[in-house]
């Protein structure tokens, strides 16, 4: 851990700058985790599936041009696994086991997730990283369901949440232990030093990448296995991915992406277009 809560030591900052990610064990308390998991159970329980069948496929982002996706920027929206629906369009399993993720404004609209996202710990973490006016731009509760929890292909967070200059940092909080078997994160250490390889751009005809993905060598990726409560801090240019969940258990995580807004500009062709900017975590 850092010195206190999210205060990073100089060794930790050095490690983050060299590796492109940092693991902070026991960042969230068992009470924090329980509160978020219980709250999500409730949100999911109250959600009426028939109101939408927007399937979230991270493999094929081109299909995500529907308004449901765009409008989720300032809502709590529900996205299903690609393999969740049968040919007749109905869910093969209960919704609790078919959901891929919930996003993208939990950090603003839900008191439980907001409390963590704007906590003193998160605040001191970004202060340690030198942020002046950090704003959380998207949050996701990711389920990674047993058997159908889809893979997330190699990507960089700055592709999706681009600022000039680039300032995106991802926080990935394990709400359950994450292992090689149930789909933990994998990263190429130091890959952030090679810069951003492509952008995900919203145009007239929907969202597309501005160039194809480079080919990566799977030997270069290392697994980041963590216990529940651990936080992985992810540099915006770090190449990372996760594989399908091959276990019989879920792998819940809460992720939060933050950009700076002092001395940098949000790109107008990002997929997220807000009428009202979210509140900063702090202003220094």
C-alpha positions as CSV (number, residue, x, y, z in Angstrom):
1,X,0.0,0.0,0.0
2,X,0.9,3.7,-0.2
3,X,1.8,5.7,2.8
4,X,-1.9,6.4,3.5
5,X,-4.9,5.4,1.4
6,X,-4.1,6.4,-2.1
7,X,-0.9,8.4,-1.5
8,X,1.8,6.8,-3.6
9,X,5.4,6.5,-2.6
10,X,8.1,7.6,-4.9
11,X,8.9,3.9,-5.5
12,X,5.4,3.2,-6.5
13,X,5.3,6.2,-8.9
14,X,8.6,5.0,-10.4
15,X,7.2,1.5,-10.9
16,X,4.0,2.9,-12.5
17,X,6.1,5.0,-14.9
18,X,8.3,2.1,-15.8
19,X,5.7,-0.8,-16.0
20,X,2.6,1.2,-17.1
21,X,0.5,-0.2,-14.3
22,X,0.6,-0.5,-10.5
23,X,-1.2,-2.9,-8.1
24,X,-2.4,-1.5,-4.8
25,X,-3.5,-4.3,-2.6
26,X,-6.4,-3.9,-0.1
27,X,-7.2,-0.5,-1.7
28,X,-10.9,-1.1,-1.0
29,X,-12.1,-2.5,2.3
30,X,-14.3,-5.6,2.5
31,X,-17.2,-3.2,3.5
32,X,-16.6,-1.1,0.3
33,X,-16.7,-4.3,-1.8
34,X,-19.8,-5.7,-0.1
35,X,-21.6,-2.3,-0.6
36,X,-20.8,-2.2,-4.3
37,X,-21.7,-5.8,-4.9
38,X,-25.0,-5.6,-3.0
39,X,-25.9,-2.4,-4.8
40,X,-25.3,-3.9,-8.2
41,X,-27.5,-7.0,-7.2
42,X,-30.2,-4.5,-6.5
43,X,-29.8,-2.5,-9.7
44,X,-29.8,-5.7,-11.7
45,X,-32.8,-7.1,-9.9
46,X,-34.8,-3.9,-10.6
47,X,-33.8,-3.8,-14.3
48,X,-36.4,-4.8,-16.9
49,X,-34.6,-6.8,-19.6
50,X,-37.3,-6.6,-22.2
51,X,-36.8,-2.8,-22.4
52,X,-33.6,-3.3,-24.4
53,X,-31.6,-6.0,-26.1
54,X,-28.4,-4.0,-26.7
55,X,-25.7,-6.7,-26.9
56,X,-22.3,-5.6,-25.9
57,X,-19.6,-7.2,-28.0
58,X,-16.1,-5.9,-27.3
59,X,-14.9,-7.9,-30.2
60,X,-17.0,-6.1,-32.7
61,X,-17.3,-2.5,-31.7
62,X,-18.7,-1.4,-35.0
63,X,-22.1,-2.7,-34.0
64,X,-22.2,-0.4,-31.1
65,X,-23.6,2.5,-33.0
66,X,-27.0,2.3,-31.5
67,X,-28.2,5.2,-29.5
68,X,-28.4,3.1,-26.3
69,X,-24.6,3.0,-26.2
70,X,-24.2,6.7,-26.9
71,X,-26.8,7.7,-24.4
72,X,-25.3,5.6,-21.6
73,X,-22.7,8.3,-21.0
74,X,-24.8,9.9,-18.3
75,X,-27.0,7.0,-17.4
76,X,-26.8,3.6,-15.7
77,X,-27.3,1.3,-18.7
78,X,-27.2,-2.5,-19.0
79,X,-25.2,-4.4,-21.7
80,X,-25.4,-8.1,-22.3
81,X,-22.9,-10.8,-23.3
82,X,-22.7,-11.6,-27.0
83,X,-23.5,-15.3,-26.3
84,X,-26.4,-14.4,-23.9
85,X,-29.3,-14.6,-26.4
86,X,-30.7,-17.6,-28.3
87,X,-31.6,-17.4,-32.0
88,X,-35.1,-16.4,-31.0
89,X,-33.7,-13.3,-29.3
90,X,-34.6,-14.4,-25.7
91,X,-32.0,-14.8,-22.9
92,X,-30.7,-18.3,-22.5
93,X,-30.0,-17.8,-18.8
94,X,-31.3,-15.5,-16.1
95,X,-30.4,-11.8,-16.6
96,X,-28.1,-12.0,-13.6
97,X,-25.9,-14.5,-15.5
98,X,-26.3,-12.8,-19.0
99,X,-25.1,-9.3,-18.2
100,X,-21.7,-8.2,-19.5
101,X,-21.5,-4.8,-17.9
102,X,-23.4,-1.8,-16.5
103,X,-22.2,1.7,-17.4
104,X,-21.2,4.4,-17.9
105,X,-22.2,6.9,-15.2
106,X,-22.4,4.8,-12.0
107,X,-19.8,7.1,-10.5
108,X,-22.2,10.0,-10.8
109,X,-25.7,8.7,-10.4
110,X,-25.4,6.0,-7.9
111,X,-24.5,7.0,-4.3
112,X,-22.6,3.8,-3.5
113,X,-20.4,3.9,-6.6
114,X,-20.0,7.7,-6.3
115,X,-18.8,7.4,-2.7
116,X,-15.9,5.2,-3.8
117,X,-15.2,7.1,-7.0
118,X,-14.9,10.5,-5.2
119,X,-13.3,9.0,-2.1
120,X,-10.3,10.5,-0.3
121,X,-8.3,7.4,-1.4
122,X,-9.0,8.0,-5.1
123,X,-8.4,11.7,-4.7
124,X,-5.0,11.3,-3.1
125,X,-4.0,8.7,-5.8
126,X,-4.6,11.3,-8.6
127,X,-2.9,14.0,-6.6
128,X,0.2,11.7,-6.3
129,X,0.1,11.3,-10.1
130,X,0.1,15.1,-10.6
131,X,-3.5,15.6,-11.8
132,X,-4.8,19.2,-11.3
133,X,-8.5,18.9,-12.0
134,X,-9.3,15.2,-12.6
135,X,-12.7,14.2,-13.9
136,X,-14.1,10.6,-14.0
137,X,-15.5,10.3,-17.5
138,X,-16.7,6.7,-17.5
139,X,-17.4,3.9,-15.0
140,X,-18.3,0.3,-15.6
141,X,-19.3,-2.6,-13.4
142,X,-17.9,-5.6,-15.3
143,X,-19.3,-9.1,-14.5
144,X,-17.1,-11.5,-16.6
145,X,-19.7,-14.2,-16.3
146,X,-18.7,-17.9,-15.9
147,X,-18.6,-19.7,-19.2
148,X,-19.8,-16.8,-21.4
149,X,-17.7,-13.9,-20.0
150,X,-16.3,-12.6,-23.3
151,X,-12.7,-11.7,-24.0
152,X,-11.6,-8.1,-24.2
153,X,-9.1,-7.7,-27.1
154,X,-5.7,-5.8,-26.6
155,X,-6.4,-2.1,-26.3
156,X,-5.2,1.2,-24.8
157,X,-7.6,3.3,-22.8
158,X,-6.4,6.6,-24.5
159,X,-7.9,5.3,-27.8
160,X,-11.4,5.7,-26.4
161,X,-10.9,8.6,-24.0
162,X,-8.6,11.0,-25.8
163,X,-7.4,14.3,-24.5
164,X,-4.8,16.7,-25.9
165,X,-2.3,16.1,-24.3
166,X,-3.3,12.6,-23.3
167,X,-4.2,12.1,-19.7
168,X,-6.5,9.1,-19.3
169,X,-5.7,6.8,-16.3
170,X,-7.8,3.7,-15.6
171,X,-8.6,2.3,-12.2
172,X,-9.6,-1.3,-12.2
173,X,-10.9,-2.6,-8.8
174,X,-11.2,-6.3,-8.2
175,X,-14.5,-7.0,-6.5
176,X,-13.7,-10.8,-6.6
177,X,-10.3,-12.5,-6.9
178,X,-9.1,-12.3,-10.5
179,X,-7.0,-15.2,-11.8
180,X,-5.7,-16.6,-15.1
181,X,-8.6,-19.0,-15.1
182,X,-11.5,-16.5,-14.6
183,X,-10.2,-13.8,-16.9
184,X,-7.8,-11.5,-15.0
185,X,-6.1,-8.6,-16.8
186,X,-3.0,-9.2,-18.9
187,X,-0.6,-6.4,-19.9
188,X,2.6,-5.8,-21.8
189,X,4.8,-4.1,-19.2
190,X,6.4,-0.9,-20.4
191,X,4.2,-0.8,-23.6
192,X,2.9,2.6,-22.7
193,X,6.3,4.0,-23.7
194,X,5.6,3.3,-27.3
195,X,2.7,5.8,-27.4
196,X,-0.8,5.5,-28.7
197,X,-1.3,3.3,-31.7
198,X,-4.9,4.2,-32.7
199,X,-8.0,6.1,-31.8
200,X,-11.7,5.1,-31.6
201,X,-13.6,7.9,-33.3
202,X,-17.2,8.9,-33.5
203,X,-18.2,10.2,-36.9
204,X,-21.4,10.7,-38.9
205,X,-21.8,7.0,-39.5
206,X,-21.1,5.7,-36.0
207,X,-17.9,4.7,-34.2
208,X,-14.7,3.2,-35.8
209,X,-11.0,2.8,-35.2
210,X,-8.9,5.1,-37.3
211,X,-6.6,2.3,-38.2
212,X,-6.3,-1.5,-37.7
213,X,-4.9,-3.0,-34.5
214,X,-1.3,-4.0,-34.6
215,X,-0.5,-7.7,-34.1
216,X,0.8,-8.4,-30.6
217,X,2.8,-11.4,-29.5
218,X,1.0,-13.2,-26.8
219,X,4.4,-14.0,-25.1
220,X,4.8,-10.3,-24.3
221,X,1.7,-10.2,-22.0
222,X,1.9,-10.9,-18.3
223,X,-1.1,-11.8,-16.1
224,X,-2.0,-9.5,-13.3
225,X,-3.7,-11.8,-10.8
226,X,-5.1,-9.9,-7.8
227,X,-7.2,-10.5,-4.7
228,X,-10.6,-8.8,-4.2
229,X,-10.0,-5.3,-2.9
230,X,-6.9,-4.7,-5.0
231,X,-6.8,-1.8,-7.4
232,X,-4.9,-1.8,-10.7
233,X,-3.9,1.6,-11.8
234,X,-3.5,1.6,-15.6
235,X,-1.6,4.1,-17.8
236,X,-3.7,5.3,-20.7
237,X,-1.2,3.9,-23.3
238,X,-0.7,0.5,-21.6
239,X,-1.6,-2.4,-23.9
240,X,-3.9,-4.7,-21.9
241,X,-6.5,-7.3,-22.4
242,X,-8.4,-10.1,-20.7
243,X,-9.5,-13.5,-21.9
244,X,-12.8,-15.4,-21.6
245,X,-13.8,-16.6,-18.1
246,X,-13.2,-20.4,-18.2
247,X,-14.1,-20.9,-14.6
248,X,-17.4,-21.7,-12.9
249,X,-17.3,-18.4,-11.0
250,X,-17.8,-14.8,-12.0
251,X,-15.0,-12.2,-11.9
252,X,-16.7,-8.9,-10.9
253,X,-14.7,-5.6,-11.2
254,X,-15.5,-1.9,-11.1
255,X,-13.5,0.3,-13.5
256,X,-13.3,4.0,-13.5
257,X,-11.5,6.1,-16.1
258,X,-10.3,9.6,-15.3
259,X,-8.9,12.4,-17.4
260,X,-7.4,15.8,-16.4
261,X,-9.2,18.9,-17.5
262,X,-6.7,21.5,-16.5
263,X,-4.3,22.4,-19.4
264,X,-5.8,19.8,-21.7
265,X,-8.7,19.4,-24.1
266,X,-11.3,16.7,-24.4
267,X,-11.4,15.5,-28.1
268,X,-14.7,16.4,-29.7
269,X,-14.7,13.2,-31.8
270,X,-14.5,10.9,-28.7
271,X,-17.5,8.6,-28.4
272,X,-18.5,10.3,-25.1
273,X,-20.2,13.6,-25.7
274,X,-21.5,15.2,-22.6
275,X,-24.0,18.0,-22.4
276,X,-22.8,18.7,-18.8
277,X,-19.3,17.7,-17.7
278,X,-19.1,15.5,-14.6
279,X,-17.8,17.1,-11.4
280,X,-14.1,17.0,-10.8
281,X,-12.8,14.8,-8.0
282,X,-10.9,17.9,-6.7
283,X,-9.5,21.1,-8.1
284,X,-5.9,21.9,-7.1
